[in-house]
């Protein structure tokens, strides 16, 4: 389907959903107010927790974070004792980052807090509503994950980087 074939009603529906989703994620994240890390830092912690170790450039590409911003975030995580960064043994120009034992404990704690918040949010719906919601989320994810032409071209602030439409969705779901 070409851009010309996409109707204004469809654009309006996506915008309305986007706003609702943004508010929902914000509400879910409010349950993590006592966590001393920003949403972006939590994304980095969760991504690191899913791997034993990773090259910093690979982490940056996965998360779509500016190199300078990621460097500052990783420095903070190192200062807090959550992560350690070392030169790669295969390429001295690259650094490898991993969570420390303390970082894994913090990740587990944040993950448990997040899961508790999601459970509390879901408890506000009936079993039938939860079933329908989870099915709708699965449908949305399947459509977005299986359709490569849904790449998002960001504005000049993103320096022309292209990113799958679901990368940000996945990251937000992880912190929610």
C-alpha positions as a printed Julia matrix, in Angstrom:
176×3 Matrix{Float64}:
   0.0     0.0    0.0
   1.35    3.42  -0.89
   1.35    6.43   1.4
  -1.27    8.05  -0.82
  -3.64    5.12  -0.17
  -3.49    5.6    3.6
  -6.49    7.61   4.67
  -6.69   10.45   7.16
  -8.91    8.34   9.44
  -6.14    5.75   9.69
  -3.59    8.42  10.58
  -5.96    9.84  13.19
  -6.55    6.38  14.68
  -2.8     5.72  14.97
  -2.23    9.12  16.58
  -5.05    8.52  19.08
  -3.67    5.09  19.94
  -0.17    6.53  20.28
  -1.4     9.12  22.78
  -3.34    6.52  24.77
  -0.33    4.21  24.76
   1.99    7.04  25.87
  -0.29    7.88  28.81
  -0.59    4.2   29.77
   3.18    3.71  29.74
   3.63    6.92  31.74
   1.13    5.65  34.33
   2.87    2.27  34.52
   6.25    3.95  34.88
   4.94    6.04  37.78
   5.06    2.85  39.82
   8.84    2.98  39.47
   9.21    6.49  40.9
  11.47    5.31  43.71
  13.87    3.67  41.24
  16.88    6.0   40.99
  17.27    5.49  37.24
  15.64    7.14  34.25
  13.52    5.21  31.76
  16.45    5.2   29.32
  18.84    3.92  31.99
  16.35    1.17  32.82
  16.19    0.23  29.12
  19.99   -0.08  29.11
  20.0    -2.13  32.33
  17.31   -4.49  30.97
  19.12   -4.91  27.65
  22.38   -5.68  29.45
  20.6    -8.15  31.72
  19.49  -10.15  28.68
  23.12  -10.77  27.65
  26.3   -11.97  29.29
  28.27   -9.13  27.68
  27.95   -6.94  24.6
  29.99   -4.57  22.48
  29.04   -0.98  23.24
  28.36   -0.15  19.55
  26.03   -3.17  19.31
  24.17   -1.99  22.41
  23.86    1.5   20.94
  22.43    0.14  17.68
  20.01   -2.18  19.48
  18.63    0.62  21.64
  18.9     3.44  19.09
  20.67    5.7   21.58
  23.14    8.43  20.62
  26.75    7.35  21.25
  27.47   10.28  23.58
  24.31    9.74  25.61
  25.02    6.02  25.92
  28.59    6.71  27.02
  27.31    8.99  29.82
  24.68    6.43  30.87
  27.23    3.63  30.97
  29.62    5.81  32.99
  26.87    6.37  35.57
  26.1     2.65  35.72
  29.81    1.97  36.23
  30.08    4.58  39.0
  27.06    2.99  40.69
  28.71   -0.43  40.43
  26.05   -1.86  38.11
  28.21   -2.39  35.04
  31.81   -2.89  34.04
  33.35   -1.88  30.74
  36.53   -3.42  29.3
  38.37   -3.3   25.98
  37.37   -6.05  23.6
  39.86   -8.9   23.37
  39.19   -9.17  19.63
  39.2    -5.47  18.7
  41.05   -2.96  20.91
  39.0    -0.11  19.42
  35.82   -1.49  20.96
  34.59   -1.81  24.52
  32.55   -4.66  25.97
  30.02   -3.91  28.71
  28.37   -6.28  31.16
  26.29   -6.03  34.29
  28.05   -6.79  37.54
  26.5    -9.14  40.11
  25.12   -6.03  41.82
  23.79   -4.8   38.46
  21.97   -8.1   37.91
  20.4    -7.82  41.38
  19.27   -4.27  40.64
  17.89   -5.4   37.27
  15.96   -8.22  38.94
  14.61   -5.79  41.56
  13.47   -3.28  38.92
  11.95   -6.09  36.85
  10.0    -7.37  39.87
   8.75   -3.84  40.64
   7.71   -3.4   37.03
   5.88   -6.75  36.97
   4.06   -5.85  40.21
   2.97   -2.54  38.69
   1.69   -4.27  35.54
  -0.2    -6.83  37.65
  -1.83   -4.04  39.65
  -2.79   -2.25  36.43
  -4.22   -5.41  34.87
  -6.18   -6.16  38.05
  -8.34   -3.14  37.19
  -9.82   -5.08  34.29
 -12.07   -8.12  34.23
 -10.67  -11.49  33.18
 -12.44  -11.15  29.82
 -11.01   -7.64  29.29
  -7.5    -8.89  30.16
  -7.88  -11.78  27.73
  -9.0    -9.42  24.95
  -6.25   -6.93  25.77
  -3.5    -9.56  25.66
  -4.9   -10.93  22.37
  -5.01   -7.42  20.88
  -1.43   -6.77  22.0
  -0.34  -10.03  20.39
  -2.08   -9.0   17.15
  -0.41   -5.58  17.13
   2.98   -7.09  17.82
   2.58   -9.75  15.11
   1.63   -7.15  12.52
   4.46   -4.79  13.43
   7.09   -7.52  13.79
   6.21   -9.28  10.53
   6.05   -6.26   8.27
   9.53   -4.97   7.38
   8.14   -2.1    5.31
   7.01   -0.47   8.55
  10.48    0.98   9.13
  10.27    4.42  10.67
  12.28    7.27   9.17
  12.96    9.68  12.0
  13.54   13.39  11.64
  16.87   15.25  11.47
  17.42   14.93  15.22
  17.98   11.22  14.63
  20.57   11.86  11.9
  18.69    9.76   9.36
  18.93    6.51  11.29
  16.25    3.99  10.41
  14.72    1.81  13.04
  12.07   -0.88  13.03
   8.76    0.49  14.21
   8.74   -2.04  17.05
  12.13   -1.28  18.61
  10.74    1.55  20.7
   7.59   -0.42  21.5
   9.67   -3.32  22.82
  11.76   -1.01  24.95
   8.71    0.68  26.44
   7.06   -2.65  27.19
  10.24   -3.77  28.96
  10.22   -0.81  31.33
   6.47   -0.82  31.87
